[in-house]
């Protein structure tokens, strides 16, 4: 752990010294690594940076393998061309939408809560390439899978193995998640979560019926990958699970969004 910490500090320091004039100055991650930080001899580095959306919201981001991911959920209210994303609170209107929209969990407009958990978007907003700032995009399901396979192969399973999907703890944040007695699950000893610095929170969702639920227990993050009629893929975390799941959901459901940097 000491060697890994020294390497992490050195890499972040080097990045700070060599950053170009694109204003993407590296910042310290808000995440704290857990104990299960991979077993690849300490060669992983988590270079932190940030990105700003059109509303001026600043998001921390972290490099994991060859990918750079935001470590916070999106909360923009506009596409990157300045056009507004419709804000829809009404339940009946929400479930009939086939066009972009966003909302906040239980229609809360508390600024601290929004900053912490972000907004919920339907897939019609997610599939619009203008949702992310220039140079970033919403990940496909294949890009999500690249992240998961990297973590598995580099020993981020909760038990240190390098086969099978047991990486939920590695990407889940160290706070907010409801406790669980299931060994290796997200909610079992939160102090061992977040070794990847991904910092996934249980923001809750807006489901097919337009009802909100499960903050503190679960969350879904959209991918841009559609599937059969009126459905698209999301990835899913639950406090009592050890694995990350992939689900297909109705496109009008409201889920969180993470961004990945363009190659």
Secondary structure as UniProt FT lines:
FT   HELIX           2..18
FT   TURN            41..42
FT   STRAND          48..52
FT   TURN            54..55
FT   STRAND          58..64
FT   TURN            65..66
FT   STRAND          67..70
FT   TURN            80..81
FT   HELIX           91..95
FT   STRAND          102..103
FT   HELIX           105..107
FT   HELIX           111..117
FT   STRAND          120..121
FT   HELIX           123..126
FT   TURN            129..130
FT   TURN            134..135
FT   STRAND          136..138
FT   HELIX           141..153
FT   TURN            154..155
FT   TURN            158..159
FT   HELIX           168..171
FT   TURN            183..184
FT   TURN            186..187
FT   HELIX           190..192
FT   TURN            195..196
FT   STRAND          205..206
FT   TURN            208..209
FT   STRAND          212..213
FT   TURN            215..217
FT   STRAND          218..226
FT   TURN            229..230
FT   STRAND          231..238
FT   TURN            239..240
FT   STRAND          245..250
FT   TURN            251..252
FT   STRAND          254..256
FT   STRAND          259..261
//
